[in-house]
């Protein structure tokens, strides 16, 4: 049975009395938005809903995909957390048969509801309160020390998994990837958020050290914002604080780290230097112990350990915890052992956590003496509706990665003619959308819109509508996102970020003239907004204004030369114009800036196939799939290449996988129909062509392929009707 989609879970959860067996949830009510849909907080691997039952509230987490060994891991995590009693942990219960969806039972995590703000949202709200930020930094430091003291790690510290309660207490949620001592010889089930984790983190790096690197990232960021609040305006995109993955890959070239190191502060530049050195170390070498002993202070140019680090005594390896107790032990003996274990763990925790906290305090004690007057910057984030509206430095976080590149209809000099006149899909067929409708914004594995506003609004209500629109866009609710942006603009007609976002939404809805008008307005309000130029370039390209589109991409790159998406978009346009060398240069640059940018590999694979480099194209498609195995277009493209090379079985497997990932992908059905026709399976080909046309009745090539098939089957009347339809659709194209 295929794993349910997001809409399947959202539909099922609207009937708690049917979908749940847990008595608290079964008799509760799901919290909905004003449209009557369950409120949703989504992440890479799970989604969370709020259930209320009287005065009690729970968060119900459903999983976006099946995870092997999940129940065993949660039992081990639960046992360990129950023994140590950390104040940062929220009580939870893993229910393997938690929710009924389409006749099948699927696991959920039932967790006590935590009232609070996500870390990034809380920092925005207290941006101009340096003392409050330093208090949170100290609390953060204590939390990291306590976790390491217990030889455990949350393993996915990031803005969405850390909540700040109204009291200022830190609470951790999402324990899917947590490390506890009994897992010492296991592989990591996930790698955490790239904007927070070590660039060398891999599945085999799984241990109590995993929170140390993101711990330093968060601590440094909080202290830096306390001194210079404008760092948040320049670098925060709600998917980070002030640093992202690219800063860790090339720390010496990082604009953000450069700005942090310039701060006039006795501690912050030293912490930034430590982070730079850590980026070149192995993951398990990055610990608070090494930081406190001076092992971080190597010269940047040499990127080698300092003398202090070389002479420091090596850390003692973590002694693996004993395996879980056998159920065969008598209940009384198990109880005595558990009591003794709790006492020992608690004692060790106090000692090690105290030592770790002391080390951090050694490095940052002077921070407490800084006054608010040393912040030296004016915030652009609205604070009680009093902030001055000002143009900010263009954001670097302007990703457009949630849509994918597409292949040309026939690679030059390399395409094998399809049997019976069937043709390969066009760009529009392969994407299932108008050509290259990449969203302007949204770094993140789920394609979440994440770029922060370029110009903030003085109207807090406008800002609220803007934030709501981004959440709705993330959930695929484009009409709802559009309505929220309309309200934001009505409240603040000079809100440039809202115009940019509405242009993106209109583009996705097919309203290209409206999208163009909004992006023109955004550029007029903020001429340095690189995202706006990138978005207008996409719209102009769809409108056929290729020269103007190229100029917009050039301008976006000039304003922000470190954003890989801009190069990828320009590369697609250059390929379309026949500038294959320029396109290759752009795709290579995008990959150099972000070696995990799957769509750039896919686009370069398209180009290589067009140039006849089939081995290079295959390598790029394989890499794209390895980085993002859930994107159907990558399988379609690789399937077309395999069919061209004569690997029909491999091509069929790729087309089947594309359809399994997206059963509404008309292009995949059409491609599989072409393959089936080549294999002599005319009935199967006819079924696939029928399905493709049913899903997308406006694509001429589908009718042409079915018409040719009907002619071979002797259905001349049907063939004539299909070919006439294809001709009419072709004539409508510009």
N, C-alpha and C positions, 0 to 999 in steps of 0.2 A: 504494500500500500504506500503510495507516495506521501511524503511529509506534507501536512497542510500548509497552505499559504497564509499570509497575514490576514487577509479578508476572511478566511475560513475560521481562524481563531476569534476574530472580532465578531463574526456572526454568532458563533456558538456561545460566547461569553455573555451575550445579551439575555440568555435564559439560564441564570445560575441554578435554578431548581432542577434543571434537566442536565446541565453539563458537568456539575460538580457532585462528588460524593461526600466531601468534607462538610460536616454539619455547619460550621461557621460560614463557609462560603455558600453552601446550598441555600441557606435562608437569608443571605445578604442581597445587596443591590449593587450593581456596577455603577460607578460614577460616569456620567455622560456629559458631553459638551452640549451647546445650545442647539445643535442639529440632531440631538438624540443618539449620537454615536459614542461608543465607549471611549473615554479619554485614554490616550496611549502615549507611553514613553518608550521609544524604540532604540535599540542598540544593534551592535554587529551580530550578536548571537541570541538575543532574547528581547521580548517586549514585556512591559509592565502595565498592569491595570489596577485600579483602586476599587476595592470592594468594601462596602460599609454594612455593618450589622448593628444597629443601635448606636451606642457610643464607641464601638470597636471598629478599627479600620485595618485592612490588610492590603499589601501589595501582592498581586498574583503575577508571577513571571512565567510566560510561555516561551518556548524555545523555537528559534527560526529554522533549526535543522536538527537532525538526529545526531547525538553525540554518544559514541561507544563508551561503555564503562562509566557512564555518568552517575548511576545510582550508587555504585561502590565508592566512587570518589566523594560524593556528598555524605555518605555515611562516615567515612574517615574524617572528613572535615568537621562534621557535626560533633563527633566524639572528641576531637581535639579542642574545638572551641568550647564545648561544654566543660572541659577540664580546666581551661585556663581562665575563663571569665573575663575577657577583655572588654573595656567599656566602649570600644569603637565598633563592636560587632552587634548586629541586629539579629534578634532571635528569628529562626526560620525552620521550615519543615519541608523536606523533599518528598513529594507525593508522586510515585512512579505511574500511578493511574489517576492522574489529577483532573483531567478535563476530557470530556467526550466531544469529539469533532468528527463529523461525517461517519459515524458508526464505529470509530476507533478511539481507544484511550491513549492519551499522551501525557508525559510528565509535566509537572509544574513545580514551582517553588512558592510556598506560602510564607510570606515574611511580614513581620509587624510593620505597619506603616510608619515612616519617619517623616515628621514635619520639618522641613528645612529647605534650603536653597542648594542647588548644585554649586560646586566650588567656583566655577567661572562666574556664574550669576551673582554669587555673594561678593566676589571681589569687585565686580562692576559696581555694585550698590554701595561699597565702602571704599571706592577708589580714592577719595580725597580725605580718608581718615587714616593717616600713617600709623598712629599708635594702635588702632584696631587691627590693621594688617599685620603689625609686628606681633601682636598677641596671638593671632591665628598662626603666624609662622612658628612661634614657640610651641603652640599646641601640635602643629604638624610635625615638628622635630621630635616631640615626645612620642607621638604615635609611631613614627618610623622606628625610633629606638625601642619601643615596647614590642613591636612585631619581631624585630631582629633578635631581641633578647630572648624571645620564646622560640627562636630558630624556625620561624614561619614567615610567609610572605603572602600578601594579598595577590600579588602578581599581575594586577591590572589597575594600578593606581592611575587615575585620570580624572578629568573634570566631571564626567558623568557618574562616576562610581564613588565620589566623595561628596557627602552632604554636610552642610553646616547648619546645625540646629539653631533655633532662635537664641538659645543660651550661649552659643559660640562653640558648642561641643562638636567634634568631628565624628561622623558616622560613615562606615564603609558598607556598601551594598555590592551585589554581584560577586558571588564566591565561586563561579564556575571554574576559574583557573587557579584557585588558591593552592599554595604549597604548605603542607604540614609535614613534620619529620618522618612519618611512616612512608612518605612518598619519595624518599631519598634516592631510589634507584629507578624512578619512572621518568617518562618524557612529558614535556609540557603539553597540555591539551590545546593551548592557544598562546599567542605571542604578545598579547596586550596591545594597547594603543600606540601606534608608531610615533606620535607626537610627544610621548612621555618615556619611552623605553630605549634602552641601549641599542645602538645601530647594529651591534653584533649578536643581539639576542636571537637564539635559535631553539628548536624543540628540545635539543639535548642540554640546554642551559636551564636547569630547573632546580632551584634550591632556595635557601633562606635569604640569599643575597639579592633576589630579584627586585625588591622594593628600594634598594639603596640608590640606584641611579635615578629613578623617578622621584625618590625622596629628595635628592639634591636639586633636581629640576624644579620641583614645587617650592622648596625652601628658598632657593635663589630667586625664583620669580616673585614670590610674595615680598621678600625684602626689597627687591629692585623696584617694584611698583610702589612700595611705601615711600621710597626716595624720589622716584620720578613717575608720577601717575600717567604721563603721556605714553609711556611704554605700552600700556594696555591699549590705548587708542591706535598705536601704530601696528601692533603685532598680534593682538588677541582676535581670534575669529570664532570664539565660543567652542572651538574644538581643541583648545590649548589655553595657556595663560599668555606667555610671550615667546615661547620656543616651539619649534616644530621639528619633524624628523630631519629635514634638510640641514638644520643647524647642527645636528649631531653627526651627520655624514661628513660635512665640510666645516668643522667648527671654526677654523682659522679664517674662513671667508664669510662667516655668518655676520650679517648686518646687526641682528638682534644682540648677539653676544658682544659685538664691538661696542654697541651702545651701553650695554650693561657694564663692561669693563671700564668705561669712561666715567662712571658715576663716582663722585667725590665721597667716598665712604671707606672706612678702614678695613671692612670685612668683605663687602660684596665683590670687588674685583678679584680678591683671592679665591672666593668660591667659584667665580666664573673661570679662572685659570684652572682650578681643580676639575671642573666639568670638562674643559677642553682636553685635559690629559686623560680623563676617564674615557672619553670617546674613542681613544686609541688603545685603551687597555682591553683585556678580556672581561667579560661580564662579571665573573666571580672575583675579579681583582678590585672591583669598585665597592668598597665598604667604608663605613664610618671609621673603622679602626685605622685604615690607611690614611684617611683624611685627617684624623686627629694627630697622627704621628708625623705628619709632614710629607707623606709619600706622594702627595699630589703636586708638589711644587716644582716639577721639572720645567725647564725652559721650553717655551712653545715651539721655537724653531727646531729644536732637537727632537722634541716629542719622545724623550727618553726619561726613565725614572731619575729623580733627583738623588743626591748622595744620601739624603735622609731615608729615601725609600729603599735604596740599595742596601743600606746597612741595617735597616729595621728588621727585627726578627719576623720570620714568616708566620702568617696566621696559622693557628692549629686547625686542621680540617674538622669540619662538623661531624661529630659522631652520630651515625645513624640511630634513629630511635628504634626501640624494639618493635617487632611485628605485633599486630593487634592480638589481644588475648584470645585464646581458643574458647569457643562456646562450651567446651566440655568441662571447664573449671566450675566448681560448685559456686552457687550464687554468693555464699558468705565470703569465700576466698576472693572472688572477683570484687566484691564490695570493699574489702580491706585493701586490696591492691590499688583500686581506683582512688580511695581516700589518700593513700600514701603518695600516689602519683600526682594528685592535685597539689598536695602540700609541697612536694619537691619542685614541681614546675613553677608554682607560685613563687617559691623562694629564689629560684634561678632567675625568674623573670624580673623580680625586684632588683637583683644585683646587676644583671646585664643591662636592663633598661636604664638603670641609674647611671651606669658607666657610659652608655651610648649617649644619653642626654647630656651628661657632663662634657663629653667630647664636643658635641654640637654647641653647647653653651660657651665653651672655650673659644670657639671660632666666631661667635656672634654676640657676645655679652655687650659689646659697645653699641649694638643696635638699640638697646633699650634707652640709651641716653639721647638718641636723636629726637629733635623736636619736629613738630609738624611744619615749621617754617623752613626746614631743610629740604622739603620735597621739591621745591624749585620749579613746579610745572602747574599749568592750569588744565583741569580735566575737561575732556570733550564729552564724557558720558553724562547724561542727564542725572542730576542729583536734586530731587525735589522740585524739578522744573525750573532750576535757576541757572543751569550751565549755559554758557554763551555758545551759540551755533558757530562753528568754525570748521574750515576745511582741514582735514587731517592728512597725514602722510598716506599715500596710496597703500592699501593692504597688499601683502605678498600672497595672501591665501585666496587665490582666485582660480580654483580648480573647476574644470568642466568635464569631469570624468565619468559621469554615470551613463552616458551614451557611448556607443562604440563606433569605430571606423568601419568602413565597408569596402568591398572589393569592386574593381571596375568590371564592366560587363564582359570584356575579353582581354586578358593580358596581351600586350603587344608581342607578337611573334612567338607566343608560347602556347596559346589556348588550343586545345584539341576540340575540333568541331563536335558539338553535341549530336548524337544520333537522331535522325528524324527531324532535324531542324530545331530541336529544343535548345534554348539559349540559357546561359548562366544568368543569375539574378543581377539586376542593376543595383546601384547604390541604395536607391529607395527601397527596393525589395529586401535587401539584406538587413537594413536597419529596422524595418517595420515602421519607420517614421520618415518625415521629410529628410533629405540628405543633411547629415552633420548637424543635427539639432542638439548638440551638446549644451547642457546647462552652463551658464556662465560661472556659477559658484558651486562650491560643495566639495571640499576635501574630506575624504572619509570613505570607508569601505562600503557604506550603504548609500553613497551618493547624497549625503545630507548637505543641504545648503548651509554653509558655515562661515562665509566671509562676513566680517563685521562691517557695520555701516562706515562709509567714507566720510559722511557728514552727519553728525548726530542731530537729533531733533530736540528743541527746547520743550516740546510738549510730551509729557510722560505718557499720555494716553495714546499718542501717535506711535511712540516707541513700543508700547504694549501690543498694539495692532500689528506692527511690523514683526515683532517676535512671534506672534501667533501665526502670521502668514508663513513664516519659515517652517514652523512645525507642521502646518497643514500641507505645505508643498512636499515636505519629507514623507508624509503619509500618502502622497498621491492625490490629495484633495485640491486640485487646481482651482475649481470654482470657489472653494472656501478661502484659499490663499489669495485669490484675486479680490474677493470681497474685503478681506482684512487690509489689503494694500490700498484699496479704494478709500477705506476709512482713514488709514494713516495719512494719505495724501490730502484728504479733505480737512483733516485736523491741522496739517502742516504742509502747505503747498510748496515749501522749499526743501522738502526732505528728499535729498538726492538718492540715498540708498533705497528708499521706497520706490522711486521711479525705476531704478535699475532692476530691482526685484520684480516689479510689475512687468517690465519689458521681458524678463526671462519667462515669467508665467505666460504672458501673451504669446511669446514665441512657441512655447510648448503646446499652446491651444490652437496654433495655426493662424493667429491674428498678427500677421507680419507687419501691416501698416501701423497698427496700434503699438506693437513692440518697438518699431523704429521711432515712433513719436516719443515714447517714454524714454528710450535710451538717448535720444537727442536732448531731451529735457535734463536728464541726469548729467550729461556732459556739459551742458550750459551752466548748471549749478556747480559742478565740480570738474573743471577741465583736467584735473590730474587723476581722475578715477580710472585706472587701467581696466578694471572689470567692465566698465561701461563701454569702452572702446572694443574690447573683446566681444561683448555681447552684440554690439551693433555690427561688428564684422560678420558674425554668424548670420544675423538677419539680412544684411546686404548680400551675403553670398547666396542665401536662399532666394532672394529677390532677383538674382542674376546680375547684380552690380559688383562684378568680381574685382575690378580695379579699385573701387571704393572700399570693398571688404579688405583687400590686401593692405591698403593704407591704414585702416583701423587696426589690423593685427600688428603692423609695424609700429604704430603709435603705442599700443598696449605693451609691446616688448620694450620700447624705448623707456616707458615709464617704469616698467617692472621687468628687468631682464632675467629674473630668477624664477619665473613662473613657467613650469614645463607645459602647461595646457596651452598657453599662447603659441608656443612653437608647434605643438601638435596640430592646432587648428590652422595655422599658416601653412604647415606642411601639407595638410589635406587640400587646401586651396591651390597651392603650387602644383601639386600632382594633377589636380583637375585642369590646370592651365597648361600642362605639358612640361613644366619646369621640374623634371624628375631629380636633377642634381640638387636644386634648391630644397625640394621636398625631403630628400634624404638627409641633407644637412640639418633641417629642422627636426626631423624625427630623432636623429642621433643626439641632438642637443637636449631634447625633451627627456630622453632616456638617461643622459649624463646627469641631468639635474635631479632626476628621480628614477633610480634603477629599478624601482618596483611599480612603475607606471604601466600597467598592463595594456591600456588602450594604445599607448605609444608603440609598444611592441607589435600589437595587432596592425596598426596603421603602417608600420615599417614592413611588416609581412606582406601587406597588400601591395606596397610599392615594389618590394623585391620580386614578388610573383609577376608583376607587370613588366619588370625588367628582365625576366627570364631566370632569375636566381632562385630556383625552386628549393634548393637545399637551405638557403638563407631564410626564405619565406617560411619553410617548415619549422626551422629553429625558432623564429619569432613567434609563430602561432603556438608552438609548444610552450614557450616561456609565458606568453599571455595567459594561457590556460592554467599553467602552474601557479601563477600569481592570483588569478581570479577564476576558479573553476565553475563559477555559477553564471557566466555570461554566455548566452546561447550564440551570439554572433561569432564568437571566437571558434566555436565548433563548426558553425556553418562555413566559415572561411577555410578552416582546415579541411573540412569535408570536400569543398570544391577543389582544393589543391590535390587531395588524395585521389579524387576522381580523375583529375587531369593526369596524374601519374599512373593511373591504372589500378590503384589500390581501392577496388570497389567495396570490399568488405570493410575497410577502415573508414571509407567515406560514409557508408551506411551507418556505421556505429556513431559517427560524429553527428549526422543528421538526426538520428534517433535521440541522441543526448540533447541536442538543441531543442527538439520538440518536448522532451521530458521536462526541461527547464522552463519552457514557455509554450504551453499547448496552444496559444493564440498567435504563434509566430508563423505568419503566412509564408514568408520567404523560405523557412525550413521545409515546409510541406512542398513548395514548388521545387526546391532543390532535390528533395528526395524523389519527387515525381520524375524529374529528369533522369535520375540514377535508375529508378525502377524501369523506366522505358528502355534505357540502354541494356538492362539485364533481361529484357523480354517480358517483364511482368506488367503487361498493359493494363490489367484490371487494377493492380496496386497503384500504377502511375495515374490512372484516371481518378481513383479515390483521392490521391494527394492533390491533384490539380483542382478537383471539386472543392476540397477543403480550403485550399489557398484562396480560391475565388470567393468562397463564402466568407472568409475572414477579411479579405481586402478586394472588394469588387471593382476597384478603380486602377488596378495595375494591368497594363496592356499585355505584358509578357505572359501572364498566367493564361489569358484567353488564347494567345498565340500558341502556347505550348499545348493547351487542350485541343485547340482546333487542329493542329498537326496530328495529334494522336487520334482524334475522331476520324480524320481523313484516312489514316492507315487502317482504322477499324471498319471502314466502309460507310460511316455515318456522315455522308456528304452534306446533308442539310444542317446537322449540328456543327460540322466543321465550318461551313460558310457563315453561320451565325456568330461563332466565336471569332473568326478572323475579321469579320466586319466590325465586331465590338472592339477588337484590338486596334484596328485602324482608326476608329473614332476616338479612342482614348489617346492614341499617338498624336492625332491632330490637335487635341486640346493642350498638349504639352507646349510650353513656350519655346 
